[in-house]
Amino acid sequence: MSVELIGARVAEIQQQIAAVTGQATAPSTSFASQLADAQSGTGAATSTAATPATLGGGAATQYDAQITAAATKYGIDPALLKGLIRQESNFNASAQSGAGAQGLTQLMPGTASSLGVDPSDPAQAIEGGAKYLKQQLDRFGGDPSKALAAYNAGPGAVAKYGGVPPYAETQNYVQKVLGYAAEYEGTAATTAATTSAVPVTTTPVSAASLLSSTDDGSTDDTSSSGALDYSTV
């Protein structure tokens, strides 16, 4: 029996019931229409399913889907990648530092080129940032604190000190990103405990002393003042 015939039969039964009870049946979408909606995947029940995910907590952004896709591709935590982007550019795709870092993930031109991405394109910037962060996680045993420090100050600095180097800016950077990540994981209540546990080295060192100590994976650059710029990769 076709859908149309079934719908007609249902309507006929409803009319008979109304005649017996003396009550009008409530207006409703026809059975055929409802069945067709169900078969095609349309209808009110599915309209809320398209709501963008917010990674468990925090404010949603227009880049959440791309962040999740890139993080999944490289096997990293989407919340960590989103926290990094927030700290690097505050989700401003046009952001550019004085040292020349560009885009959402603030990649230096040389780093972006080695990753095969255009940092001015949001999707490619996210892809490149995810790939570079994955490289640092692999390099430093999956330790997010060390990986973030490497993203900020260069892997050479992290290798030299065996952990987050004793630079106030880098230490603050790592704490900020981990705090944002906790927020996006939906665990903002534990942010303080997470960020206070960032392991850092205590040996004093000047920024300039690392100019000759970075390795081939580092992307440290000197600003016009001669000091290292730790805010970009």
C-alpha positions as CSV (number, residue, x, y, z in Angstrom):
1,M,0.0,0.0,0.0
2,S,1.4,3.4,-0.9
3,V,2.1,6.2,1.6
4,E,-0.7,8.2,0.0
5,L,-3.3,5.5,0.5
6,I,-2.2,4.9,4.1
7,G,-2.5,8.7,4.7
8,A,-6.0,8.7,3.2
9,R,-7.1,5.7,5.3
10,V,-5.9,7.4,8.5
11,A,-7.8,10.6,7.6
12,E,-10.9,8.5,7.0
13,I,-10.6,6.8,10.4
14,Q,-10.1,10.2,12.1
15,Q,-13.3,11.5,10.5
16,Q,-15.3,8.5,11.7
17,I,-14.0,9.0,15.2
18,A,-15.0,12.6,15.1
19,A,-18.5,11.7,13.9
20,V,-19.0,9.2,16.7
21,T,-17.6,11.4,19.5
22,G,-18.9,14.7,18.3
23,Q,-15.5,16.2,18.7
24,A,-13.4,17.7,16.0
25,T,-10.0,16.2,15.6
26,A,-7.1,18.6,16.3
27,P,-5.4,19.9,13.1
28,S,-2.2,18.0,12.5
29,T,0.3,17.3,9.8
30,S,-0.9,14.4,7.7
31,F,0.5,11.0,8.4
32,A,1.9,10.9,4.8
33,S,3.7,14.1,5.4
34,Q,5.1,13.0,8.7
35,L,6.3,9.7,7.2
36,A,7.9,11.5,4.3
37,D,9.7,13.9,6.7
38,A,11.0,11.0,8.7
39,Q,12.2,9.2,5.6
40,S,13.9,12.3,4.3
41,G,15.5,13.3,7.6
42,T,13.7,16.6,7.8
43,G,11.3,18.0,10.3
44,A,11.4,19.9,13.6
45,A,13.0,17.0,15.5
46,T,16.2,17.3,13.6
47,S,16.5,21.1,13.5
48,T,18.4,21.3,16.8
49,A,20.9,18.6,15.8
50,A,22.8,21.2,13.7
51,T,23.6,23.4,16.6
52,P,27.4,23.9,16.7
53,A,29.3,22.1,19.5
54,T,31.1,24.3,22.0
55,L,33.7,21.7,22.9
56,G,32.1,21.1,26.3
57,G,32.2,24.6,27.6
58,G,33.1,28.2,26.9
59,A,31.8,30.4,24.2
60,A,31.3,28.9,20.7
61,T,33.2,30.5,17.8
62,Q,32.7,30.3,14.0
63,Y,35.9,28.1,13.9
64,D,34.8,25.4,16.3
65,A,34.1,22.9,13.6
66,Q,37.4,23.5,11.8
67,I,39.3,23.3,15.1
68,T,37.6,20.0,16.0
69,A,38.3,18.6,12.5
70,A,42.0,19.6,12.5
71,A,42.5,18.4,16.1
72,T,40.9,15.0,15.3
73,K,43.1,14.7,12.2
74,Y,46.3,15.1,14.2
75,G,45.1,13.3,17.3
76,I,45.2,16.2,19.7
77,D,42.8,17.7,22.1
78,P,40.4,20.2,20.4
79,A,40.1,22.2,23.6
80,L,43.9,22.6,23.8
81,L,44.0,23.8,20.2
82,K,41.2,26.2,20.7
83,G,42.9,27.5,23.8
84,L,46.1,28.1,21.9
85,I,44.2,30.0,19.1
86,R,42.5,32.1,21.7
87,Q,45.8,33.1,23.3
88,E,47.6,33.6,20.0
89,S,45.0,35.7,18.1
90,N,41.8,35.8,20.1
91,F,40.2,34.2,17.0
92,N,41.1,37.2,14.8
93,A,42.0,35.7,11.5
94,S,43.7,39.0,10.4
95,A,46.0,39.2,13.4
96,Q,49.6,39.9,12.7
97,S,52.5,40.5,15.1
98,G,55.3,43.0,14.9
99,A,57.6,40.1,14.2
100,G,55.5,39.0,11.2
101,A,53.5,36.1,12.6
102,Q,50.2,35.8,10.9
103,G,46.7,34.5,11.3
104,L,44.7,32.6,13.9
105,T,47.6,30.4,15.1
106,Q,50.3,33.2,14.6
107,L,52.6,31.2,12.4
108,M,55.8,32.8,11.1
109,P,56.1,32.7,7.3
110,G,58.9,30.2,7.4
111,T,57.1,27.9,9.7
112,A,53.9,28.2,7.7
113,S,55.8,27.4,4.5
114,S,57.4,24.3,6.0
115,L,53.9,23.1,7.1
116,G,52.5,23.8,3.6
117,V,49.9,26.3,4.7
118,D,48.8,29.9,4.1
119,P,48.4,31.5,7.5
120,S,46.2,34.2,6.1
121,D,43.5,31.6,5.4
122,P,41.7,30.6,8.6
123,A,41.2,26.9,7.7
124,Q,44.9,26.6,6.7
125,A,46.1,28.5,9.7
126,I,44.2,26.1,12.0
127,E,45.5,23.1,10.1
128,G,49.1,24.4,10.4
129,G,48.8,25.2,14.0
130,A,47.4,21.8,14.8
131,K,50.1,20.1,12.8
132,Y,52.9,22.1,14.5
133,L,51.4,21.6,18.0
134,K,51.2,17.8,17.2
135,Q,54.9,17.9,16.3
136,Q,55.8,19.4,19.6
137,L,53.6,17.0,21.5
138,D,55.4,14.1,19.8
139,R,58.8,15.6,20.4
140,F,58.2,16.2,24.1
141,G,56.5,12.9,25.0
142,G,52.9,14.2,24.8
143,D,53.4,16.7,27.6
144,P,51.1,19.7,26.8
145,S,53.1,22.1,29.0
146,K,56.3,21.4,27.1
147,A,54.6,21.4,23.8
148,L,53.0,24.8,24.4
149,A,56.3,26.2,25.7
150,A,57.9,25.0,22.5
151,Y,55.2,26.6,20.4
152,N,55.8,29.9,22.2
153,A,59.6,30.0,22.9
154,G,60.9,27.4,20.4
155,P,61.7,23.7,21.0
156,G,65.4,24.6,21.4
157,A,64.6,26.4,24.7
158,V,62.5,23.6,26.0
159,A,65.1,21.0,25.1
160,K,67.8,23.1,26.8
161,Y,66.0,23.4,30.1
162,G,64.2,20.1,30.0
163,G,60.8,21.7,30.5
164,V,59.1,25.1,30.4
165,P,61.9,27.6,30.3
166,P,62.1,30.3,33.0
167,Y,60.7,33.1,30.9
168,A,57.8,34.9,32.5
169,E,56.1,35.4,29.2
170,T,56.3,31.7,28.3
171,Q,55.2,30.5,31.7
172,N,52.2,32.9,31.5
173,Y,51.5,31.7,28.0
174,V,51.4,28.0,29.0
175,Q,49.2,28.7,32.0
176,K,46.8,30.8,30.0
177,V,46.4,28.2,27.2
178,L,45.9,25.4,29.7
179,G,43.3,27.5,31.6
180,Y,41.4,28.2,28.4
181,A,41.6,24.5,27.4
182,A,40.1,23.5,30.8
183,E,37.3,26.0,30.2
184,Y,36.6,24.5,26.7
185,E,36.6,21.0,28.2
186,G,33.8,22.2,30.5
187,T,36.0,21.9,33.6
188,A,36.6,25.6,34.4
189,A,36.3,24.8,38.1
190,T,39.6,22.9,37.9
191,T,41.4,25.6,35.9
192,A,43.4,26.9,38.9
193,A,44.6,23.5,39.9
194,T,45.6,22.7,36.3
195,T,47.5,25.9,35.7
196,S,49.3,26.0,39.0
197,A,50.8,22.6,38.2
198,V,52.8,23.8,35.2
199,P,56.3,22.5,35.7
200,V,59.0,25.2,35.0
201,T,62.7,25.3,35.4
202,T,64.3,27.8,37.8
203,T,67.7,28.4,36.4
204,P,68.0,32.1,35.6
205,V,68.7,32.9,32.0
206,S,68.6,35.9,29.7
207,A,66.5,35.8,26.6
208,A,69.5,36.8,24.4
209,S,71.5,33.8,25.6
210,L,69.3,31.6,23.6
211,L,70.0,33.2,20.3
212,S,72.7,30.6,19.7
213,S,71.0,27.7,21.4
214,T,67.9,27.1,19.3
215,D,67.8,24.0,17.1
216,D,66.6,23.5,13.6
217,G,63.0,23.1,14.7
218,S,62.9,26.5,16.5
219,T,61.2,29.5,15.0
220,D,62.5,32.1,17.4
221,D,62.9,35.6,15.9
222,T,64.5,38.8,17.1
223,S,62.5,42.0,17.3
224,S,63.8,45.4,16.5
225,S,65.0,45.8,20.1
226,G,67.1,42.7,19.8
227,A,65.1,40.6,22.3
228,L,63.5,37.3,21.4
229,D,59.8,37.4,20.5
230,Y,58.2,34.4,22.3
231,S,54.7,35.1,21.2
232,T,55.0,33.5,17.8
233,V,56.3,30.4,16.1
